[in-house]
Amino acid sequence: MTLLVGLLPGIMALIGFVPTLGFLYFWKRKERRELRESPLTRNLLRAPGHSLRFKIADQAEELLLSVLIMVIAPVMAFAVHISQSHFAGQPESVLRVVISAVAGLGVIVFFGWRLMATLTKLKHLSLGLEGELATGEELNQLMLDGCRVFHDIPFPYGNIDHVVVSTSGVYSVNSKMLGKPKSGEGKAEIVVDQQQGIVRFPDREYPIPLAQFESEKRWLTQYLSSAVGRQIEVEPILALPGWFVKERIGRGLVYVINPHKPKKFFVQNRQVLPPESVLQIAHQLEQLVRDVEPSFRMKRERWEDKS
């Protein structure tokens, strides 16, 4: 009996979710009976930061859950305490009050810690998304010069932020959004040391992730070479939005740039690829990134699904 009384507030709280689920179910059924749907007949291309948007949405759900539990926890602790006193006839005591208070406070502290961690992740993901959007917007300008630009290309170990295809070559571009100091001389200047494989910022050093770039280059080179029937070499580039490259030391696998005004990096006076190869490569990349389904479109049952 005491256990049932203790669970009663939780059971009543869960019952409150039943109408919500019911409304969602009937809304979904209503949408299926709608006579209109999205006019788009094929999937959309991925936009810059497509994958990061899903990660941000996941963290936003985690944030909402933590806040909800922190708000409900003291109410539930009080409800359990009152239920045990009123229905189970347990006498009031300082010990019971302390136990109820500690239980409620413990839940708040635990989910408060998770809330702080989630907010930190959201901050980093949001900065990363802004970096990809900023780089993507700059790279999109290259299409005025005959380049083809694609974003968020999936591959077996993650995704490549951007790929630029031009007659001067194929470039895989990854954006890194790194914060700068609020004050200080030369706060927006960096030194790219290719010999040491690091980027020197005003307040820290950032190791260039050479293994990641090498993996992306190898996979994309093999994929495109196999798809178009000729050897395609991919050049990896690290884009650091908002930073001014003051000095470069040596040369290495990865070229580091500020993506602002990228024409000088990608539209060069050399022809590595003929125009027809640019079209072939662009076609293969489009197959990889045209996988975003339009919202509110009824999925058609294919003939092979019926068999």
Residue pairs with C-beta under 8 A, 6 or more apart in sequence:
1 88
2 84
2 88
2 90
5 83
5 84
5 87
5 88
6 80
6 83
6 84
6 88
8 83
8 87
9 76
9 79
9 80
9 83
10 76
10 80
13 72
13 76
31 296
32 298
37 296
37 297
37 298
38 294
38 295
38 296
38 297
40 294
40 297
42 290
43 290
43 291
43 292
43 293
43 294
44 290
44 292
44 293
44 294
45 150
45 151
45 286
45 289
45 290
45 292
46 150
46 151
46 152
46 153
46 289
46 290
46 291
46 292
47 136
47 151
47 152
48 132
48 133
48 135
48 136
48 137
48 151
48 152
48 161
48 162
49 128
49 129
49 132
49 133
49 136
49 151
49 152
50 151
50 152
50 292
51 152
51 154
51 159
52 125
52 128
52 129
52 132
53 129
55 125
56 122
56 125
56 126
56 129
59 118
59 121
59 122
59 125
60 122
62 114
62 118
63 115
63 118
63 119
63 122
66 111
66 112
66 114
66 115
66 118
67 115
69 107
69 111
70 107
70 108
70 111
70 112
70 115
73 104
73 107
73 108
73 111
74 104
74 108
76 104
77 100
77 101
77 103
77 104
77 107
78 100
78 104
80 100
81 96
81 97
81 100
84 90
84 96
85 91
85 92
85 96
90 96
127 177
127 179
128 175
128 177
130 177
131 175
131 176
131 177
131 239
131 241
132 151
132 152
132 161
132 162
132 175
132 177
134 175
134 177
134 241
134 242
134 259
135 161
135 162
135 173
135 175
135 239
135 241
135 259
136 149
136 151
136 161
136 162
136 175
138 259
138 260
138 261
138 262
139 149
139 162
139 164
139 173
139 259
139 262
139 266
140 149
141 262
141 263
142 149
142 164
142 166
142 262
142 263
142 266
142 267
143 149
145 166
145 263
145 267
146 166
146 167
146 267
146 278
147 164
147 165
147 166
147 266
147 267
148 164
148 165
148 166
148 278
148 281
148 282
148 285
149 162
149 163
149 164
149 165
150 162
150 163
150 165
150 282
150 285
150 286
150 288
150 289
151 161
151 162
151 163
151 289
152 159
152 160
152 161
152 162
152 289
153 159
153 160
153 162
153 163
153 220
153 285
153 288
153 289
154 288
154 289
155 216
155 219
155 220
155 223
156 219
157 215
157 216
157 219
160 172
160 173
160 174
160 216
160 220
161 173
161 174
161 175
161 239
162 172
162 173
162 174
162 175
162 239
163 170
163 171
163 172
163 173
163 220
163 285
164 170
164 171
164 173
164 266
165 171
165 273
165 278
165 281
165 282
165 285
166 266
166 267
166 273
166 278
167 271
167 272
167 273
167 274
167 275
167 278
168 266
168 267
168 268
168 270
168 271
168 272
168 273
169 233
169 234
169 235
169 272
169 273
170 220
170 224
170 232
170 233
170 234
170 235
170 273
170 281
171 234
171 235
171 236
171 237
171 265
171 266
172 213
172 216
172 217
172 220
172 234
172 235
172 236
172 237
173 236
173 237
173 238
173 239
173 259
174 212
174 213
174 216
174 236
174 237
174 238
174 239
175 239
175 240
175 241
175 259
176 206
176 238
176 239
176 240
177 241
177 242
178 201
178 206
178 240
178 243
180 187
180 188
180 201
180 202
180 242
180 243
181 187
181 202
181 203
184 202
184 203
186 202
186 246
187 202
188 242
188 243
188 244
189 202
189 243
189 244
189 246
190 199
190 200
190 201
190 202
190 240
190 243
190 244
190 245
190 246
190 256
191 199
191 200
191 245
191 246
191 247
191 248
191 249
192 199
192 200
192 245
192 247
192 248
192 249
192 256
193 199
193 200
193 249
193 250
194 248
194 249
194 250
194 251
194 252
194 254
195 249
195 250
195 252
196 249
197 207
197 208
197 210
197 252
198 205
198 206
198 207
198 208
199 205
199 206
199 208
199 238
199 240
199 256
201 243
208 238
208 252
208 254
208 256
210 252
210 253
210 254
213 236
213 238
213 253
213 254
214 236
214 253
216 234
216 236
217 234
217 235
217 236
217 253
220 234
221 232
221 233
221 234
223 284
224 232
224 234
224 281
224 284
224 285
225 231
225 232
227 280
227 281
227 284
228 277
228 280
228 281
228 284
230 277
232 273
232 277
232 281
233 272
235 255
236 253
236 254
236 255
237 254
237 255
237 256
237 257
237 265
238 254
238 255
238 256
238 257
239 257
239 258
239 259
240 256
240 257
240 258
240 259
241 258
241 259
241 260
242 258
243 258
244 258
245 256
245 257
245 258
248 256
255 265
257 265
273 281
